Amino acid sequence: MKEQVDFRDKIRSNQKKRDTYVLVLTTSLILSFLIYIIYLERPLIIPPDFPTLYISCEDTINGENYCECEVEFDDEIINSFIKYRGGSALEHDKKGYRIELKKQKRFLGMRTDDDWQLFANYLDFTRMRVKLSFNLWGTLESTNPTAILPEAENICLYLNGEFQGLYLLAERPDRKLFNLDKNLNGINSSLIFQSKGETKFNEYIKEKWEQDWPNVKNINIMDEILSDLINFVNTADDDEFFDLNSGIYHRFDKLNLIDYLVYNFFINHKDCWLKNYFIVRNTYPNKFFLVPWDFDGSFGQWGWIKYDSNENLESEIRNDNVLWDRLLGNNEFMQDCKSRWNELRETLWTEEFILDMLFEDYEEIKELIEIDTQIWKPITVDEEPKQKWPYMYKYSTKEFDLEEYIEYLFNWIPERLQYCDYYFNQF
C-alpha cells in the first residue's frame, strides 16, 4: 500500500512539468477553433500545401471486391482499384480504403509501391493515436530490428469531388515492409500470418487466422506451423517451454517478445492480445516475431471510452492469451522486461520525447481535426456503456468536446509513463 501512495505523490509532483504542455496545447486549441469558425463562414479551404489525394470512382465501392478508379496526387493521375478496408470499422459512415495502383508510386517520402491503405481513424477521436502508435513502435528499431510498422502520413481526401476529411495514408504490412525472402514451397518459407479472430492461442482454429504470405493459393503452410506452435505453447512443461536450446526463445525472438509486452502494456493496447497482430518470420531458421496492429484502443481511449492511466492490464492479458500468460508468470522474463523498460526510459522514451512526437503531429493537423470531426460526427453516449465494443452504439445528442479528448491524451501519457515505472520496477 505504501508504494501505491508514494507513486500517486510522484504523479502530483510532476504536474508542473506537464502544465507547460497543457498551456501550449490549450492556446493552440483556441486558435484552431477560431480557424474552424472562419471555415464555417466561407467555402471549405484546407490548409495551404497540405497533402491531398483525389479519388474518382464511378462504381459503388464495397468491402469485398475492388472497383476501378483514378487516383490523383501532385497533378499525376494513376489508374487504380479501390475497396473498403477494415472489419467492424465498416459499421461507421467514415470508411477506410485500400487502393491498388496500376503502377508504383512514392507518396510523401514513403516507399515506392502500388499497394496502399487509407485509415479513417473514426474511433480515434484525436486523430493522432494511430500515427503515434506506429511511430513509437518504430523508435525501437535501432535496437530491435523486428520493431517494424508501416510508414504513415496525414493527408486530406476527396472522393468524387467531395471532401472526405483527414485520413492516414500508410504502407501495407507485407513482405516488402518486413524485408522477407521469396516464398518457398514448404514450412521453411518466409511467412506472415495475421490473427483476425479472437483466439486465446489455446487451440488452432483456421478461420481465426489468415496467411498473408506466401500469398500463393497452392502453398498453405499456416495450418502445420500454427498447429505445432500453439500445441507447444499449451503442452510443454516449464522446463521445456523455457529451455534456451529448444523452447520459446528458440522459436520466437526474445527481444521482440519483451518489446511487444513493454510497448503494448505502456500504450494500454486493448486489441492485440486476443487478435489483431501478425506473426512474421523470414526463411527458417530465422525466428518468429510479433507485430502489433489495430490501434483504435490505445493511449487510454477507445472511441468515447477513456481508461485510467494506472490501469493494470496484467490479468486481462493473461486471460486473453496462453502465450502471454506463461511469459507474464515467469519471473526471469519479467525481470528482463523491467531492464528493458528502464533502458528505454533512460535513453529514449522520456516524457519530453514522446510528448514532442505527439505535439509535432498535432501542430501539423490541428486545423483539420475540428473540421473532420464536424463532418463525421463522433459517437457519443449519454452514460458509460456496459458493453465492450464502441462500434455497437448509436449516436446520442450529447455534445462532443474535442478539446476534452486531446487534453486527456496529453495528460495521460506522462501519467502512464510513471505508472509503468512503478509497475515494471516491482519485479
C-alpha positions in Angstrom: 0.0 0.0 0.0 2.8 2.4 0.9 4.3 2.0 -2.6 1.0 2.9 -4.2 0.7 6.1 -2.1 4.3 7.2 -2.9 3.5 6.5 -6.6 0.5 8.8 -6.5 2.5 11.5 -4.8 5.1 11.2 -7.6 2.4 11.8 -10.2 1.3 15.0 -8.4 4.8 16.3 -8.1 5.3 16.1 -11.8 2.2 18.1 -12.6 4.1 21.4 -13.0 6.2 19.9 -15.8 3.0 18.8 -17.7 1.3 22.2 -17.2 3.7 23.7 -19.8 2.4 21.3 -22.4 -1.2 21.9 -21.4 -0.8 25.6 -21.6 0.6 25.4 -25.1 -2.0 22.9 -26.1 -4.9 25.0 -24.9 -3.7 28.1 -26.7 -3.3 26.0 -29.9 -6.8 24.6 -29.5 -8.3 28.0 -29.2 -6.5 29.2 -32.3 -7.7 26.1 -34.1 -11.3 26.7 -33.1 -11.1 30.3 -34.4 -9.8 29.0 -37.7 -12.6 26.4 -37.7 -15.3 29.2 -37.2 -13.8 31.0 -40.1 -14.1 27.9 -42.3 -17.8 27.6 -41.4 -18.4 31.1 -42.7 -16.8 30.5 -46.1 -16.3 27.6 -48.6 -14.1 24.9 -47.2 -10.4 25.6 -47.7 -7.9 23.1 -46.5 -4.6 24.4 -45.1 -2.2 25.6 -47.9 0.1 22.9 -49.3 -1.4 20.1 -47.1 -1.0 16.8 -49.0 -4.2 16.0 -50.8 -5.4 12.8 -52.5 -8.2 12.8 -55.1 -10.0 9.6 -56.0 -12.7 9.3 -58.7 -14.8 6.1 -58.9 -17.9 5.5 -61.0 -18.8 2.2 -59.3 -20.2 1.7 -55.8 -17.3 0.9 -53.5 -17.6 -2.2 -51.3 -15.6 -4.2 -48.9 -15.3 -7.4 -51.0 -14.2 -6.6 -54.5 -12.0 -3.9 -56.0 -13.6 -1.2 -58.2 -11.8 0.7 -60.9 -10.9 4.2 -60.0 -8.5 7.1 -60.7 -6.1 8.4 -58.1 -4.6 11.9 -58.4 -1.7 13.2 -56.4 0.7 16.0 -57.2 -1.1 16.5 -60.6 -0.4 12.9 -61.6 -3.4 10.7 -62.4 -3.0 6.9 -62.0 -5.5 4.2 -63.0 -6.2 2.2 -59.9 -8.5 0.0 -57.9 -10.3 0.7 -54.6 -12.3 -1.1 -51.9 -13.2 -0.6 -48.3 -10.8 -1.8 -45.6 -11.4 -3.0 -42.1 -13.9 -5.2 -40.3 -16.1 -3.7 -37.6 -15.0 -0.2 -38.9 -17.3 -0.7 -41.8 -20.1 0.0 -39.4 -19.2 3.7 -39.4 -20.1 6.3 -42.0 -16.5 7.3 -42.4 -14.8 4.4 -44.2 -11.2 3.3 -44.6 -9.9 2.3 -48.0 -7.4 0.1 -49.8 -6.1 1.2 -53.1 -4.1 -0.8 -55.7 -2.3 1.4 -58.2 -1.6 0.1 -61.7 1.9 1.5 -61.4 4.1 2.0 -58.4 4.1 5.4 -56.8 6.1 7.0 -53.9 3.9 9.2 -51.6 5.4 11.7 -49.2 8.8 10.1 -48.8 7.4 6.7 -48.0 8.4 3.6 -50.1 7.7 3.2 -53.7 4.7 0.8 -54.1 1.4 0.1 -55.7 -0.5 -1.1 -52.6 -1.7 1.5 -50.1 -4.2 1.9 -47.3 -6.2 4.8 -46.0 -7.1 4.8 -42.3 -10.3 6.7 -41.5 -9.4 6.8 -37.7 -13.0 7.3 -36.9 -12.7 5.8 -33.4 -9.5 7.8 -32.8 -11.3 11.0 -31.8 -7.9 12.8 -31.5 -6.9 11.7 -35.0 -3.4 11.2 -33.6 -3.2 8.0 -31.6 -2.8 5.6 -34.6 0.0 7.5 -36.1 1.7 7.9 -32.7 1.4 4.2 -32.2 3.1 3.5 -35.5 5.9 6.0 -34.8 6.6 4.9 -31.2 7.0 1.3 -32.1 9.3 2.4 -34.9 11.6 4.1 -32.4 12.6 0.7 -31.1 14.0 -0.5 -34.5 17.5 0.9 -33.8 18.0 -1.7 -31.1 15.4 -4.2 -32.2 15.2 -4.9 -35.9 11.8 -6.6 -35.6 10.1 -3.4 -34.4 8.6 -2.7 -37.8 5.3 -1.0 -38.7 4.3 0.9 -41.8 5.3 4.4 -42.5 2.2 6.7 -42.5 1.4 10.3 -43.3 -1.6 12.5 -42.8 -3.5 13.6 -45.9 -6.7 15.2 -47.0 -9.0 13.0 -49.2 -11.5 14.0 -51.9 -13.8 11.2 -53.3 -15.7 12.1 -56.5 -15.1 15.8 -55.8 -16.4 15.7 -52.2 -14.2 16.4 -49.3 -13.9 13.4 -47.0 -11.7 14.9 -44.3 -8.4 13.8 -42.7 -7.0 10.4 -43.4 -3.8 8.5 -42.7 -2.1 7.2 -45.8 0.0 4.2 -44.9 2.2 1.4 -46.4 1.0 -2.2 -46.2 2.3 -4.7 -43.7 3.7 -7.1 -46.3 6.7 -9.0 -47.4 8.4 -5.8 -48.7 7.9 -4.0 -45.3 9.4 -6.9 -43.3 12.2 -7.5 -45.9 11.3 -11.1 -46.3 12.8 -13.7 -48.7 10.9 -15.0 -51.6 8.4 -17.8 -50.6 9.4 -21.5 -50.5 7.0 -24.3 -51.2 7.3 -25.7 -47.7 7.3 -24.9 -44.0 10.7 -23.3 -44.1 9.3 -20.4 -46.1 9.3 -16.8 -45.0 5.8 -16.1 -43.7 3.2 -13.6 -42.5 0.2 -14.9 -40.5 -2.4 -12.5 -39.3 -4.6 -13.1 -36.3 -8.0 -11.8 -37.4 -10.4 -13.5 -35.0 -10.4 -13.9 -31.2 -8.3 -16.7 -30.1 -6.6 -17.3 -26.8 -3.7 -19.2 -28.5 -5.1 -22.3 -26.8 -6.1 -24.1 -30.0 -5.6 -23.7 -33.7 -8.8 -22.6 -35.4 -8.1 -21.9 -39.1 -10.9 -19.4 -39.5 -9.3 -17.1 -36.9 -6.2 -16.7 -39.0 -5.1 -15.5 -42.4 -2.0 -16.4 -44.3 -0.8 -13.1 -45.9 2.5 -14.6 -47.1 3.1 -16.8 -49.0 0.2 -15.4 -51.0 0.2 -18.3 -53.5 -3.1 -20.3 -53.2 -1.4 -23.7 -53.5 1.1 -23.0 -50.8 -0.6 -23.4 -47.4 1.9 -23.7 -44.6 -0.1 -21.9 -41.9 -2.1 -25.0 -40.7 1.0 -27.1 -40.0 3.1 -24.3 -38.5 0.5 -22.7 -36.3 -0.9 -26.1 -35.1 2.6 -27.1 -34.0 3.4 -23.7 -32.4 0.1 -23.5 -30.5 0.4 -27.1 -29.3 3.9 -26.4 -28.0 2.7 -23.3 -26.1 -0.1 -25.3 -24.5 1.5 -28.6 -23.7 5.2 -28.0 -22.9 6.1 -28.1 -19.3 8.1 -25.2 -17.9 11.5 -26.8 -18.3 10.8 -27.5 -22.0 9.0 -24.2 -22.6 11.9 -22.1 -21.3 14.7 -24.3 -22.5 17.2 -22.0 -24.3 18.0 -24.5 -27.0 14.6 -25.7 -27.9 12.0 -23.7 -26.0 10.0 -20.5 -26.7 13.1 -18.3 -27.2 14.4 -20.8 -29.8 11.1 -20.3 -31.7 10.5 -16.6 -31.0 12.9 -13.7 -31.0 13.2 -13.0 -27.2 13.8 -9.2 -27.5 10.7 -9.0 -29.7 8.6 -10.7 -27.0 10.0 -8.3 -24.4 9.4 -5.2 -26.5 5.9 -6.4 -27.6 4.9 -6.6 -23.9 6.6 -3.4 -22.8 5.2 -1.3 -25.6 1.7 -2.6 -25.7 1.4 -2.5 -21.9 2.6 1.1 -21.9 0.1 2.3 -24.6 -2.6 0.3 -23.0 -3.3 -1.5 -26.2 -6.7 -3.2 -25.8 -6.9 -5.2 -29.0 -3.6 -7.0 -29.6 -3.7 -10.0 -27.3 -6.8 -11.9 -28.5 -6.4 -10.9 -32.1 -5.1 -8.1 -34.4 -1.4 -9.0 -34.6 0.9 -10.6 -37.1 3.3 -13.5 -36.7 6.2 -13.0 -39.1 9.3 -15.0 -39.9 12.0 -14.9 -42.5 13.2 -18.2 -44.1 13.8 -20.8 -41.4 16.0 -21.0 -39.2 15.1 -17.3 -38.5 12.8 -16.9 -35.5 9.2 -15.7 -35.3 8.4 -12.2 -34.3 5.2 -10.4 -33.4 3.9 -7.2 -34.9 1.0 -5.3 -33.2 -1.9 -4.0 -35.2 -5.2 -2.1 -34.9 -4.6 0.8 -32.6 -8.2 2.1 -32.1 -8.0 1.2 -28.5 -4.6 2.7 -27.4 -3.2 5.5 -25.3 -6.1 5.4 -22.8 -9.0 5.9 -25.3 -11.3 3.8 -27.4 -13.8 6.0 -29.2 -15.5 7.9 -26.3 -14.3 5.4 -23.7 -11.4 6.6 -21.5 -9.2 4.3 -19.5 -7.2 5.3 -16.4 -3.5 5.8 -16.8 -2.9 3.5 -13.9 -4.9 0.6 -15.3 -3.1 -2.7 -14.8 -3.6 -4.9 -17.8 -1.8 -8.0 -16.5 -4.8 -10.1 -15.5 -6.6 -9.2 -18.7 -3.6 -10.1 -20.9 -3.1 -13.4 -19.1 -6.8 -14.3 -19.5 -6.7 -13.4 -23.2 -3.6 -15.4 -24.4 -1.9 -18.5 -23.2 1.5 -17.5 -24.5 1.4 -14.3 -22.6 0.0 -16.0 -19.5 3.1 -18.2 -19.4 5.5 -15.4 -20.1 4.0 -13.0 -17.6 4.1 -15.8 -15.0 7.8 -16.2 -15.4 9.9 -14.0 -13.1 13.0 -14.1 -15.3 11.1 -12.9 -18.3 9.5 -10.1 -16.3 13.0 -9.1 -14.9 14.1 -8.8 -18.5 11.1 -6.6 -19.2 12.0 -4.4 -16.2 15.5 -4.0 -17.5 14.3 -3.1 -21.0 11.7 -0.6 -19.7 14.3 1.2 -17.6 16.8 1.2 -20.5 14.1 2.8 -22.8 13.1 5.3 -20.1 16.7 6.4 -19.7 17.8 6.5 -23.3 14.7 7.1 -25.5 11.2 7.1 -24.0 11.4 10.2 -21.9 8.2 12.2 -21.3 9.6 15.0 -23.3 10.5 12.8 -26.3 7.0 11.2 -26.6 5.1 14.4 -26.0 7.2 16.2 -28.6 6.3 13.4 -31.1 2.6 13.9 -30.3 2.8 17.7 -30.4 4.6 17.7 -33.7 1.7 15.7 -35.2 -0.9 17.9 -33.6 0.7 21.1 -35.0 0.5 19.5 -38.5 -3.2 18.6 -38.4 -4.8 20.9 -35.8 -6.6 23.0 -38.4 -8.2 19.8 -39.8 -9.2 17.9 -36.7 -12.1 20.2 -35.9 -13.3 20.1 -39.5 -13.0 16.3 -39.7 -15.0 15.7 -36.6 -17.6 18.2 -37.7 -18.1 16.2 -41.0 -18.0 12.8 -39.3 -19.9 13.2 -36.1 -18.1 11.2 -33.4 -20.2 8.6 -31.5 -21.2 10.0 -28.1 -23.2 8.3 -25.4 -25.3 9.7 -22.5 -23.9 7.3 -20.0 -21.0 4.9 -19.7 -21.6 1.9 -21.9 -21.9 -1.6 -20.4 -20.7 -3.4 -23.5 -17.0 -3.5 -24.6 -17.1 -2.5 -28.2 -17.7 1.1 -29.1 -19.0 0.4 -32.6 -22.1 -1.2 -31.2 -23.5 2.2 -30.2 -25.7 4.7 -32.0 -25.2 8.4 -31.9 -26.7 10.3 -29.0 -27.5 14.0 -28.7 -24.6 14.6 -26.2 -22.4 17.4 -27.4 -18.9 16.3 -28.5 -16.0 18.0 -26.8 -12.8 17.5 -28.9 -10.7 19.6 -26.6 -11.5 17.1 -23.8 -10.2 14.1 -25.7 -7.0 15.9 -26.9 -6.1 17.2 -23.4 -6.8 13.8 -21.9 -4.3 12.3 -24.3 -1.6 14.8 -23.5 -2.1 14.3 -19.7 -2.5 10.5 -20.0 0.9 9.9 -21.5 3.1 11.2 -18.6 0.8 9.7 -16.1 1.1 6.3 -17.8 4.8 6.5 -18.0 5.0 7.0 -14.3 2.6 4.1 -13.7 4.7 1.8 -15.8 7.8 2.9 -13.9 6.0 1.7 -10.8 4.7 -1.5 -12.4 7.9 -2.8 -14.1 10.1 -2.0 -11.1 8.1 -4.3 -8.9 9.9 -7.2 -10.4 
